[in-house]
Amino acid sequence: MLEKLGKPGYETISHPDAKTLECLDIVMKKNPTPVFYEVGVGIGATTLPVAQKLNNKGEILIFSRMNDVQELAKDLKDRGFTNIKEWGSPYNTFSGYHFDLAMGMHEGKLPKFDVAYLDGGHIFHLDAPAACVLKELCKPGGFIVFDDYSWSYARSPGLNPKKRSATSVEFEPRQIETCHIQLVCSIVMDTDTRFKCIGIYDQATAVYQKISESR
């Protein structure tokens, strides 16, 4: 998977998320062995520099479809990184990282994290429950980074209804026009007094920090 970085056709997903790396730097000043979650791995553009920063300290938990998780984990392990934990979901219609996060928390299998980077489907029915679980797994002082804050199906070059007719069947007009991550942040994050919005950067990335354990 990592061999795709920078290759033609992958340019837009070949750059690491700068705010995620900044949050990790802040955490590592106090804790050199943090727990990092990446939800939706893309082609590993952010995972690789995170692994390099941690240098086999702490843990990196990656959540995405099974094949993507397995391929990325192998690439990282081949580069000598041994602190990768795989959380791959099957390809059933309604499976996904939202359910894996919920079950992992319910069964007590997931450690609390210091930084989580959510760059998944950008769809409310996936990312709202994912955000609800992430809030509970976040350590005090920890960060949750939401990518594609202003993304919508209407604005997507490849998924807008004129380009992909199935989008109009799968989603109603409001869902196509709405920026789903903005909606998640508005009703899941902004209403929770345990969290503070650190900033929304270039209308693309929203960063929240957990400032309290109690509401």
N, C-alpha and C positions, 0 to 999 in steps of 0.2 A: 504493500500500500504506500509506504513512504517514498517509493520510487516515482510516484506520480507528482510529488511536490515540484511546482514550477514548470511542469510539462504543459504543452499546448492543450487547451480545453479545461485545465484545472487552475488557471491563474487566479480566479476570484476566491478560491478556497485554499490557496497555498500560503497564506500569511497567518501567523499566529495572532491570537487576540491580545492586543497590547494591554488592555485593562486587566485581563486575567493575570497576566504575568506581573503587572504592577501590584496587584493584590497579593500575589504569592510572595513577592519581595517584601512587602510590609509584614506579612505573617512570619516569614523566615528570620526576620530580625529578632524575634522573640522565641520562635519555635523552629529549630533547624530540621525537625522531622515531622512536617505537617501531613495531613491526609487531604488528598486532592481528588475531587470527583470531576469527570468530564462526561456530560450527558449528550450523546450525539457526537461521534468522533470525526466525521468528515473523512479526510485522508491523513489525519494525524498532524496537521500543521501546528496546532497548539500543544498537543500531547508531547511531541518531541522536545521542544524547548523546556517544557515543564520537567520532563524526565532528566534533561541535562542539568537543570537547576538543582533538582533534588539529589542527583548523583547517587541513586539507590538508597537514599534515606527516606523515611516516611513511607507513604503508600500512594499509589495512583490507581483509582478505580475507574474503569471505563465502561459506559453503558451505551449500547446501541444494538443493532441487529447482529445476530450471532456471527455471521460470516465476517462482517466488518471488524467486530471485536477480536475475533480469533486471528485475523490477518494482521491487524495492527499490533496486537500483543506479540505475535511471532516476530514481526519486524523489530520491535523494541527489544525483545529478548535476544535477538540475533546481534544487536548492538551492545549487549552487555547489561541491559537494564533488567533487574530481577525483582523490582517492587511493584509489578503490574498485576492488578486483580481484575479478572474478566467477569463482566456481567452482561452476557449476550442474551438477547431475547429471540425466541423462535419467530417464524414467519407466518404464524396464524394471523388472521385478519385483525383481531382486536388485541393481540399481544403487543408488548412494547416496554420501553424503559419506565413508563409511568407505573405499570403493574409490578415490574421488577423492583423498583424503589419501594413501593408499598409493601410487597411481600418481604423484602429484605429487612425493612424496619420492623414489620409485624413479627418476624421470626427471630429478631435480634441478631441478624447476621451482618448488619452494616455498621461500621464504626462512624462516629460523628466526624464531620469534616471541618477543615479550616477554610478551604476555598472550593466552590463548585462553579463550573462553567456549563451553562445550559444552552446548547446550540443544537436542538433537536428538530422536531417537525414543524415548529412555529405554528402549531394548531392548538386551539383552546382545549379540545378534549384530551390532548396528550399533555400539554404543558401546564394547565391549571392543576391537575392532580399531582404532577411531578413537583411543582412549586410548593404545594401544600406539604408534601413529604420532606422536601429539602429544607423547609423552614424548621422542621422538628429535628433534623439531623445536623443542623448547623451549630457549631460551637459558639459560645459568646465571643464576640470580636471577629467572628468569621465572616466571609463574604459569599454572596451569590451573585454571579454575573449572568445577565440575560442578553443573548445576542439577537440581532435582527429585530430590534425594537420597533422599527417602522415598516417592516416587511408585511406585504399582503399578497393575496392571490391576484388581485387586480393589477398590482404593480410588477408582478413577477414576469420576466421576459419569456419564461418557458411554461408557466402554469396558468397564465391568465386565460379566460374562457375563449378568447379569439385564437389563441395558440393551441390550447388543449380543450376540446369540447367537453370532455368528461368532467371537467371542473364544475361546469354548470349543472351537471347531474348530481355530483357528490355534495355540492354546497349550495345553499341558498344565497341570494344576492347580498344580504347583510354579512354573511360569513366571507364572501369573496372580497368585499370592500374593507372589512375591518382589519386593523393591525392586531393580530391575536396576542402578541407578546405585550403590547400596550394594555390590552384588556386584562391579561393575567396580572400584570404589575398593578393596575389600578384597583382590582377587586381582591386580589390575594395578598399582595405585598404592602400597598399603601395603607391598607386598613389595619395592619398589624403593628401595634406600637412597640413591639420588640425589635423592629427593624427600621433603619433609617436609609433613605435613598441618598447615596453619596453623590450621584450625578448621572445624567443621561448625556452621553457623548456622541456628538455628530448625529443625533437621532438614530443611532445604530446600536448602542450598547448601554444598558442600564445596570448600575452597580448598587447593591444593597448590602449593608452591614448589620449584623445582629448586635444590638447595643444592650439588650437585657434578656434575661431568661423568663421574666414574668411580664404579663400584659398590663 
